[in-house]
Amino acid sequence: MAAGDRQKSNDLFTALAHPLRRRILRRMIAEGSEISPRELAACLSEPLSALSYHVRVLAECKAIKLVRTKQIRGSTQHFYRPAIKAEWARSALAAAERRGKKDRSRGEERG
């Protein structure tokens, strides 16, 4: 990834353009407590490697915050909490969640 591309990924607006990142944030907000990428991967049925990449992007743009680490069998597990301060971003995530629930109630699945 080029330096210019990396800078763009740090922007919250750009980061929220990816559907998996929105799903991650919605899950973290719904969880209400700290959660690790491994736990998120299990909840969202996504590969840990892909999910970890998107968690790093969200952390770089300060949408989530590392709150603690834990040593587990020779590796370090990271735990995050949502840290979105921009009201427009919170509103957008909530609106997307409401739309998704409405579509699922009609029998339509969204990603």
KADAFEN-V195684 format. One record per pair of residues at least 24 apart in sequence whose ideal C-beta (glycine too) atoms are under 6 Angstrom apart, sorted by the first residue. I is the first residue (numbers start at 1). J is the second residue. If there is no record, write none. Layout:
i: [I/I]
j: [J/J]
//
This chain:
i: [9/10/10/12/12/12/15/15/15/19/20/21/21/24/25/25/26/26/28/29/34/34/34/36/36]
j: [57/60/61/61/63/89/57/58/61/111/54/54/58/54/82/93/93/97/82/82/67/79/81/77/79]
//
